[in-house]
Amino acid sequence: MRDCIEKGSKLDQTGFGYTMSLINGKYKLIILYWLAEYGVIRYNELKRYIGTISHKTLSLSLKELEADDLIVRTEYPQIPPKVEYSLSERGKSLIPILDAMCVWGEEHRPAKEERE
């Protein structure tokens, strides 16, 4: 970790800052998690999995993730329109980070009795 951010450097000029700029936002990591879990997901399925996200926020988050080449949007020319989302190769490279977060969370979350 010490090699990632040199003393006196600006965070946005580091690898850590760049990574955070791509996944920053309330729902981006959740979207990436569901895509990693299920592979290919349609828009409405994704909205159902997340639950609390508005259409506007989901749409914006998906557009940003696509612009950053973390996800792939596939549109099928049919009626009604069918759109599917999946992780790009670049997005798949984030899976080890998501896995590490899951492991850390399991190891550090309070025991069930403490949460109740």
C-alpha positions as CSV (number, residue, x, y, z in Angstrom):
1,M,0.0,0.0,0.0
2,R,2.8,2.4,0.7
3,D,4.1,2.2,-2.9
4,C,0.7,3.2,-4.3
5,I,0.6,6.7,-2.9
6,E,3.8,8.7,-2.6
7,K,4.0,11.2,0.2
8,G,3.0,14.6,-1.0
9,S,1.3,13.4,-4.1
10,K,-2.3,14.2,-5.0
11,L,-4.7,11.3,-4.6
12,D,-6.3,11.8,-8.0
13,Q,-2.8,11.4,-9.6
14,T,-2.4,7.9,-8.2
15,G,-3.5,4.4,-9.2
16,F,-5.7,4.3,-6.1
17,G,-7.3,7.6,-7.0
18,Y,-7.9,6.5,-10.6
19,T,-9.5,3.2,-9.4
20,M,-11.7,5.0,-7.0
21,S,-12.8,7.5,-9.7
22,L,-14.1,4.5,-11.7
23,I,-16.0,2.7,-9.0
24,N,-17.0,5.7,-6.9
25,G,-20.7,6.1,-6.3
26,K,-23.3,4.5,-4.1
27,Y,-24.3,1.7,-6.6
28,K,-21.4,1.1,-9.0
29,L,-19.8,-1.6,-6.8
30,I,-23.2,-3.2,-6.3
31,I,-23.8,-3.3,-10.0
32,L,-20.4,-4.8,-10.6
33,Y,-21.0,-7.4,-7.9
34,W,-24.3,-8.5,-9.5
35,L,-22.8,-8.7,-12.9
36,A,-19.9,-10.7,-11.6
37,E,-22.4,-13.0,-9.8
38,Y,-24.8,-13.6,-12.7
39,G,-22.8,-12.8,-15.8
40,V,-25.4,-11.3,-18.1
41,I,-28.3,-9.4,-16.7
42,R,-31.1,-7.4,-18.2
43,Y,-31.9,-3.9,-17.0
44,N,-35.1,-4.7,-15.1
45,E,-33.5,-7.8,-13.4
46,L,-30.6,-5.6,-12.2
47,K,-33.0,-3.0,-10.9
48,R,-34.9,-5.8,-9.0
49,Y,-31.6,-7.2,-7.5
50,I,-30.6,-3.8,-6.2
51,G,-34.1,-2.8,-5.1
52,T,-33.6,0.7,-3.8
53,I,-32.1,2.4,-6.9
54,S,-34.1,4.8,-9.1
55,H,-34.3,4.3,-12.8
56,K,-32.4,7.6,-13.4
57,T,-29.6,6.6,-11.0
58,L,-29.3,3.1,-12.4
59,S,-29.3,4.4,-16.0
60,L,-26.6,7.0,-15.2
61,S,-24.4,4.5,-13.3
62,L,-24.6,2.0,-16.2
63,K,-23.7,4.7,-18.7
64,E,-20.7,5.7,-16.6
65,L,-19.6,2.1,-16.2
66,E,-19.9,1.5,-19.9
67,A,-18.0,4.7,-20.7
68,D,-15.2,3.5,-18.4
69,D,-15.2,0.2,-20.3
70,L,-16.1,-1.8,-17.1
71,I,-19.3,-3.2,-18.6
72,V,-20.7,-4.1,-22.0
73,R,-24.2,-3.1,-23.1
74,T,-25.7,-5.3,-25.7
75,E,-28.9,-4.1,-27.4
76,Y,-31.0,-6.5,-29.5
77,P,-33.1,-5.0,-32.4
78,Q,-36.5,-6.3,-31.4
79,I,-39.8,-5.1,-30.0
80,P,-39.9,-4.6,-27.1
81,P,-36.3,-3.6,-26.9
82,K,-34.0,-6.1,-25.1
83,V,-30.8,-4.8,-23.5
84,E,-28.3,-6.9,-21.6
85,Y,-25.3,-5.9,-19.5
86,S,-22.2,-7.9,-18.7
87,L,-18.7,-7.3,-17.4
88,S,-16.1,-6.4,-20.0
89,E,-12.6,-7.9,-19.7
90,R,-11.5,-4.8,-17.9
91,G,-14.5,-5.1,-15.5
92,K,-13.7,-8.8,-14.9
93,S,-10.2,-7.7,-13.7
94,L,-12.0,-6.0,-10.8
95,I,-13.4,-9.4,-9.5
96,P,-10.4,-10.1,-7.3
97,I,-11.0,-6.8,-5.6
98,L,-14.7,-7.6,-5.1
99,D,-13.8,-11.0,-3.7
100,A,-11.3,-9.5,-1.3
101,M,-14.0,-7.1,-0.1
102,C,-16.3,-10.0,0.5
103,V,-13.7,-11.9,2.5
104,W,-12.8,-8.9,4.5
105,G,-16.5,-8.3,5.3
106,E,-17.1,-11.9,6.4
107,E,-14.0,-11.8,8.6
108,H,-14.8,-8.4,10.3
109,R,-18.5,-8.1,10.5
110,P,-20.0,-8.5,14.0
111,A,-21.3,-11.9,14.9
112,K,-25.0,-12.5,14.4
113,E,-25.8,-12.1,18.1
114,E,-24.0,-8.7,18.1
115,R,-26.1,-7.4,15.1
116,E,-29.4,-8.2,16.7
